[in-house]
């Protein structure tokens, strides 16, 4: 039962991430990708730091910067490049290779076994995402493809390292460190490469508040909590829920057409997520670290 609760709580994060496109296009000013990413991460991270009142120390200053860069700064930067140079369907399908990358990195860095059923589930998930949002008119751009794959590697690396590097702090504190680091790394690029934001409307403020408090702070607390309790190969396929939610919200809120092929894609994605969890059944539960091990987290 505890494992099912962990899965359900972790799955809330990518389901909410699926609303990012809707909120960004409907509530935020267009043309400020780095600024939006910075305002999504940094204020939320600073707010969480005020709540937890605990800063990294020792090697965790460096580890927080590395994880913040992989999970936020580099990932979001490459994600925007991919999104701007590729149609949304192509960009999302390229990014959907992340669970496959996580399986390989988890083997290399964590010694996790590679299960054939996990590979099948990941490939099925990529196919389901393609059915959801890939159109026959989609064009390919080499730079966009490279950025999408590199972004998937960045997030996959952050996912696996977040599991390997588990400090003796709460998921709330762990999220605060990473969001603050990621936002701080993005800030100089946003200031140098983009013009100042226009006068913000009430809708803009609501959009920024939602992306920061719900789309970043809450979701990443749940995501990193899941990574502290479950293997990356269990958590990563849940990311397929994000494009699924985006398509459903587009149909429900914006009145976009939902074709039979897309409905089939939703079924395939949900089936791949279920299959990926089946592949991990029987895996030993995550054990709480001993006091001596917990001390070691700060000197690795």
Residue pairs with C-beta under 8 A, 6 or more apart in sequence:
2 285
3 230
3 285
6 225
6 226
6 229
6 230
7 226
7 230
7 234
7 238
7 277
9 222
9 225
9 226
10 222
10 223
10 225
10 226
10 227
10 230
10 235
10 238
11 238
11 241
12 219
12 222
13 219
13 220
13 222
13 223
13 226
13 238
14 219
14 223
14 238
14 239
14 240
14 241
14 242
14 245
15 241
15 242
15 245
16 214
16 215
16 218
16 219
16 245
17 215
17 219
17 239
17 242
17 245
18 241
18 242
18 243
18 244
18 245
18 246
18 248
18 249
19 215
19 245
19 246
19 249
20 211
20 215
20 246
21 88
21 246
21 250
22 246
22 249
22 250
22 253
22 254
23 207
23 210
23 211
23 215
24 36
24 207
24 211
26 203
26 207
27 203
27 204
27 206
27 207
27 210
28 36
28 204
28 207
28 208
28 211
29 197
29 198
29 200
29 204
31 194
32 190
32 194
32 197
33 80
33 84
33 194
34 77
34 80
34 186
34 189
34 190
34 193
34 194
35 190
35 194
35 197
36 208
36 211
37 72
37 76
37 77
37 80
37 186
37 190
38 183
38 186
38 187
38 190
39 208
39 211
39 212
40 76
40 183
40 208
40 211
40 212
40 215
40 216
41 72
41 76
41 179
41 180
41 182
41 183
41 186
41 212
41 216
42 179
42 180
42 182
42 183
42 184
42 186
42 187
43 183
43 212
44 179
44 183
44 212
44 213
44 216
44 217
45 175
45 176
45 177
45 178
45 179
45 180
45 181
45 182
45 183
45 217
46 180
46 183
47 212
47 213
47 217
48 172
48 173
48 175
48 176
48 179
48 180
48 217
49 55
49 176
49 177
49 180
51 172
51 176
52 169
52 170
52 172
52 173
52 176
54 169
54 173
54 176
55 177
56 63
56 64
56 167
56 177
57 298
58 298
58 299
59 298
59 299
59 300
60 167
60 177
60 298
63 165
63 167
64 177
64 178
64 180
64 181
65 181
65 185
66 161
67 158
67 161
67 162
67 165
67 177
67 178
67 181
68 177
68 178
68 179
68 180
68 181
68 182
68 183
68 184
68 185
69 154
69 181
69 182
69 185
70 154
70 155
70 157
70 158
70 161
71 154
71 155
71 158
71 159
71 162
71 178
71 182
71 220
72 178
72 179
72 181
72 182
72 183
72 185
72 186
73 182
73 185
73 186
74 151
74 154
75 151
75 154
75 155
75 158
76 182
76 186
77 151
77 186
77 189
78 147
78 148
78 150
78 151
78 154
79 91
79 95
79 147
79 148
79 151
81 143
81 144
81 147
81 151
82 91
82 94
82 95
82 144
82 145
82 147
82 148
82 151
83 91
84 144
85 141
85 143
85 144
85 147
86 94
86 138
86 139
86 140
86 141
86 144
86 145
86 148
87 135
87 137
87 138
87 139
88 133
89 130
89 132
89 133
89 134
89 135
89 138
90 134
90 138
90 139
90 140
90 144
90 145
90 148
91 144
91 148
92 129
92 132
92 133
92 243
93 126
93 129
93 130
93 133
93 134
94 144
94 145
94 148
94 149
94 152
95 148
95 151
95 152
96 125
96 126
96 129
96 130
96 152
96 239
96 240
96 243
97 126
97 149
97 152
98 152
98 155
98 156
98 159
98 236
98 239
99 121
99 122
99 125
99 233
99 236
99 237
99 239
99 240
99 276
100 119
100 122
100 123
100 126
101 152
101 153
101 156
102 156
102 159
102 160
102 232
102 233
102 236
103 112
103 114
103 118
103 119
103 122
103 233
103 236
104 114
105 156
105 157
105 160
105 232
106 112
106 160
106 163
106 231
106 232
106 233
107 113
107 114
109 160
109 161
109 164
110 160
110 163
110 164
110 231
110 232
112 231
112 232
112 233
115 233
115 279
115 280
117 275
117 276
117 278
117 279
118 233
118 276
118 279
118 280
120 275
121 237
121 272
121 273
121 275
121 276
121 278
121 279
122 237
122 272
122 276
124 268
124 271
124 272
124 275
125 237
125 240
125 268
125 269
125 272
125 273
125 276
127 268
127 272
128 240
128 265
128 266
128 267
128 268
128 269
128 270
128 271
128 272
129 240
129 243
129 265
129 269
130 265
131 261
131 262
131 264
131 265
131 268
132 243
132 244
132 247
132 262
132 265
132 266
132 269
133 243
133 246
133 247
133 262
133 265
156 236
159 227
159 232
159 235
159 236
160 232
162 174
162 178
162 224
162 227
163 227
163 228
163 231
163 232
165 297
165 300
166 228
166 289
166 297
167 173
167 174
167 297
167 298
168 289
168 294
168 295
168 297
168 298
171 221
171 222
171 224
171 225
171 228
172 221
174 224
174 228
175 217
175 220
175 221
175 224
178 220
178 224
179 216
179 217
179 220
200 208
223 235
226 235
226 238
227 235
228 286
229 286
230 286
231 280
231 283
231 286
233 276
233 279
233 280
234 276
234 277
234 280
234 283
237 272
237 273
237 276
237 277
238 273
240 269
240 272
240 273
241 269
241 273
243 269
244 266
244 269
244 270
247 258
247 262
247 265
247 266
248 258
248 266
250 256
251 257
251 258
289 297
